[in-house]
Amino acid sequence: MTFPEKTILICDGSKCSKHKEIRKIFKESIKTHGLKDMVEVVKIECTDRCKHAPVMCFQPKNQWFTNVSMWQAEKIFKEMILD
Ligand code: FES
């Protein structure tokens, strides 16, 4: 069994799951950069921060992001995964 080096925990509760485009950006970026074995996107249950949807957390840095827009998602991916 193998585990990824980095994990993107993305809330899939009722509010956050309306922002499916964000998860799509991460999944496509992982594919584009050939990081399938290194980075995994994991859906998690509501984190009780619904007013700030979409909510996500990058591991192992334990860096949380809220109210993420599409352009921010690309920027965050670059900072948290590629750099
Ligand atoms: S639905 Fe994402 S924090 Fe509640």
Residues whose N, C-alpha, C, O or C-beta is under 5 A from the ligand:
A	BS01	FES	C11 G13 S14 K15 C16 C46 T47 D48 R49 C50 V55
